Amino acid sequence: MSVLIYAESENGVFKKAAFEVASYAKGVADALGTSVTAVTVNANEAGELGKYGVQKVLNISNDGLTFKAKTYASILVEASKQEGSQVIVLSSSADSKYLGGLLAGQLKAGIASNVVKLPVSTSPFTVERTAFTNKAFQQTTLTTDTKIVHVSSNAFGLHESEVGAEVVDFSPALATDSIEIASIDKATDKVTIADAEVVVSGGRGLKGPENWNLIEDLADVLGAATACSKPVSDMGWRPHDEHVGQTGKPVASNLYIAIGISGAIQHLAGVSASKTKVVINTDPEAPFFKAADYGIVGDAFEVVPVLIEKLKAFKSSN
């Protein structure tokens, strides 16, 4: 009857989302009077999940296994049946969102996305989630026997609850997937947008790709991921995987800095889950100022170098 989670990892290392999902599941398990079981794939330190309350880890060791939604869904279906799990907790990553829909269909489960808090009630099972592109909160009750919860990124946080995690080899039957992956190219020297605590994003106000060093230099100082608006990626200044917004990658960072971005409604909708938003723009009427927590009306070519200098001085003095 344990709460089941899928703990995502990359190259054997757990993503931050895995620990946030584990933290949330531990809270749910405590409320239900049960424990947490995790499913992992090729995790180097599977027992690390015990730090966040996971008591049992079903670890799959298969070097040839790469993410395919149908295959991974079959893994979680078998794990949920083996463990008798009535609650499955997933992250809000692209991979987990693919899984959630497949699992809901196969397990006839109710599903709640964008969940930000522990259940308001466990009987009936009621969770609080964001709605209307994070402009409102909604309480959703799941009445199905099996319930699937997607935890919104950076909404719940990491909460340590040390237990001894038992790591068990898991060899489920793997469903075949008609999709074939030809190759995967990943940037290994950057903070990813999905895992970033801080995101520095640039728009057309940078005037050209030759000025992108402003974004990269500020990101380096802050240990941040770099991103851009849709027009920037459309013009080829930056790769499309850096495009954030409703039509690109959603951002739920603790700090989002928008430089030279006016704030089209699609962009604002995609970054509205970020906890603190800062805008630097020469136009005081730019829509982003209405959505931002802090704003600087000024030329990015003057403001950003000073900001970088001040941040470097602050870091060196601490």
Residue pairs with C-beta under 8 A, 6 or more apart in sequence:
1 32
1 34
1 83
1 84
1 85
1 86
2 29
2 34
2 35
2 36
2 37
2 55
2 56
2 83
2 84
2 85
3 25
3 28
3 29
3 32
3 34
3 35
3 36
3 37
3 85
3 87
3 88
3 89
4 25
4 36
4 37
4 38
4 39
4 76
4 79
4 80
4 83
4 85
4 87
4 88
4 89
5 18
5 21
5 22
5 25
5 36
5 37
5 38
5 39
5 54
5 88
5 89
5 90
6 21
6 38
6 39
6 72
6 76
6 88
6 90
6 91
6 96
6 99
7 14
7 18
7 21
7 22
7 38
7 39
7 40
7 43
7 49
7 54
7 57
8 14
8 15
8 17
8 18
8 91
8 93
8 95
8 96
9 15
9 18
9 40
9 41
9 42
9 43
12 42
12 43
12 44
12 45
13 44
13 45
14 40
14 43
14 45
14 48
14 49
15 91
15 93
15 194
15 195
16 158
16 195
17 91
17 92
17 93
17 96
17 153
17 194
17 195
18 38
18 40
18 49
18 91
19 49
19 51
19 52
19 158
20 91
20 151
20 153
20 154
20 156
20 157
20 158
21 89
21 90
21 91
21 151
22 36
22 38
22 49
22 52
22 53
22 54
23 52
23 53
23 156
23 157
23 158
23 159
23 160
23 161
24 89
24 115
24 118
24 149
24 151
24 156
25 36
25 53
25 54
25 87
25 89
26 36
26 52
26 53
26 54
26 159
26 161
27 118
27 159
28 87
28 89
28 118
28 119
28 122
28 149
29 35
29 36
29 53
31 118
31 119
31 122
32 87
32 122
35 55
35 56
36 53
36 54
36 55
36 56
37 54
37 55
37 56
37 57
37 58
37 79
37 83
37 85
38 46
38 49
38 54
38 56
38 57
38 58
39 57
39 58
39 60
39 75
39 76
39 79
39 170
40 46
40 49
40 57
40 58
40 59
40 60
41 59
41 60
41 62
41 65
41 72
41 75
42 60
42 61
42 62
42 63
42 65
43 57
43 59
46 57
46 59
46 165
46 167
47 57
47 165
47 167
48 165
49 57
49 165
50 57
50 162
50 163
50 164
50 165
51 160
51 161
51 162
52 158
52 159
52 160
52 161
53 159
53 161
53 162
53 163
54 163
54 165
55 163
55 164
55 165
55 166
56 83
56 165
56 166
56 168
57 165
57 166
57 167
57 168
58 79
58 168
58 170
59 167
59 168
59 169
59 170
60 75
60 169
60 170
60 171
60 172
61 169
65 71
65 174
66 181
66 184
67 95
68 177
68 179
68 181
69 95
69 98
69 99
69 102
69 177
70 102
70 175
70 176
70 177
70 178
70 179
71 174
71 175
71 176
71 177
72 95
72 99
73 99
73 102
73 103
73 106
73 175
74 172
74 173
74 174
74 175
75 170
75 172
75 174
76 88
76 99
76 103
77 103
77 106
77 107
78 172
78 173
79 85
79 170
79 172
80 88
80 103
80 107
80 146
85 146
86 145
86 146
86 147
87 125
87 146
87 147
87 148
87 149
88 103
88 107
88 109
88 146
88 147
88 148
88 149
89 148
89 149
89 151
90 96
90 97
90 99
90 100
90 148
90 149
90 150
90 151
91 150
91 151
91 153
92 113
92 114
92 150
92 151
92 152
92 153
92 250
92 252
93 153
93 194
94 194
96 150
97 113
97 150
100 111
100 113
100 148
100 150
101 111
103 109
103 111
103 148
104 110
104 111
104 148
107 146
107 148
108 144
108 145
108 146
109 142
109 144
109 145
109 146
109 147
109 148
110 142
110 143
110 144
110 146
110 147
110 148
111 142
111 147
111 148
111 149
111 150
112 127
112 129
112 140
112 142
112 147
112 148
112 149
112 150
113 129
113 150
113 152
114 129
114 130
114 131
114 134
114 150
114 152
115 127
115 128
115 129
115 149
115 150
115 151
115 152
115 155
116 128
116 129
116 130
116 137
116 151
116 152
116 155
116 156
117 127
117 128
117 155
117 156
118 127
118 156
119 125
119 126
119 127
120 126
120 127
120 128
120 139
124 141
124 142
124 143
125 141
125 142
125 143
125 147
126 139
126 140
126 141
126 142
127 139
127 140
127 142
127 149
128 137
128 138
128 139
128 140
129 137
129 138
129 139
129 140
129 152
130 136
130 137
130 138
130 152
130 273
131 137
131 138
133 246
133 269
133 272
134 269
134 272
134 273
135 272
152 252
152 273
153 194
153 252
153 273
154 197
154 252
154 253
154 254
154 273
154 275
155 252
155 273
190 225
190 226
191 219
191 223
191 224
191 225
192 225
193 199
193 225
193 227
193 242
193 244
193 249
193 251
194 249
195 225
196 224
196 225
196 253
197 223
197 224
197 253
197 254
197 255
198 219
198 222
198 223
198 224
198 225
198 253
198 254
198 255
198 256
198 257
199 224
199 225
199 226
199 227
199 244
199 251
199 253
199 255
199 256
199 257
199 271
199 274
200 215
200 218
200 219
200 222
200 224
200 225
200 226
200 227
200 257
200 259
201 215
201 226
201 227
201 228
201 229
201 244
201 251
201 256
201 257
201 258
201 259
201 261
201 271
202 212
202 214
202 215
202 226
202 227
202 228
202 229
202 232
202 238
202 259
202 260
202 261
203 228
203 229
203 231
203 232
203 258
203 259
203 260
203 261
203 262
204 229
204 231
204 232
204 235
204 260
204 261
204 262
205 259
205 260
205 261
205 262
205 281
205 282
205 300
206 212
206 214
206 215
206 232
206 237
206 259
206 260
206 300
207 260
208 237
209 236
209 237
209 238
211 301
212 237
212 238
214 259
214 300
214 301
214 304
214 305
215 226
215 228
215 259
216 226
217 304
217 308
218 224
218 257
218 259
218 304
218 307
218 308
218 311
219 225
219 226
221 308
221 311
221 312
221 315
222 255
222 311
224 255
224 257
225 253
226 238
226 242
227 242
227 243
227 244
227 249
227 251
228 237
228 238
228 242
228 243
228 244
229 243
229 244
229 245
229 261
229 264
229 267
230 243
230 245
230 247
230 248
230 264
230 266
230 267
232 238
232 243
233 239
233 240
233 242
233 243
233 248
240 248
241 249
243 249
244 250
244 251
244 267
244 270
244 271
245 264
245 266
245 267
245 268
245 269
245 270
245 271
246 265
246 266
246 267
246 269
246 270
247 266
247 270
248 270
249 270
250 270
250 271
250 273
251 270
251 271
251 273
251 274
252 273
252 274
253 274
253 275
254 274
254 275
254 276
255 274
255 275
255 276
255 278
256 271
256 274
256 276
256 277
256 278
257 278
257 279
257 280
258 271
258 277
258 278
258 279
258 280
258 281
258 288
258 292
259 279
259 280
259 281
259 300
259 304
260 280
260 281
260 300
261 267
261 279
261 281
261 286
261 288
262 281
262 283
262 286
262 287
262 288
263 279
263 286
263 287
263 288
263 289
263 290
263 291
264 287
265 287
268 287
268 288
268 291
271 277
272 291
276 293
276 294
277 288
277 291
277 292
277 293
277 294
278 292
278 293
278 294
278 295
278 296
279 286
279 288
279 289
279 292
279 294
279 295
279 296
280 295
280 296
280 298
280 300
280 303
280 304
281 288
281 289
281 295
281 296
281 297
281 300
282 297
282 298
282 299
282 300
283 297
284 297
288 295
289 295
289 297
296 303
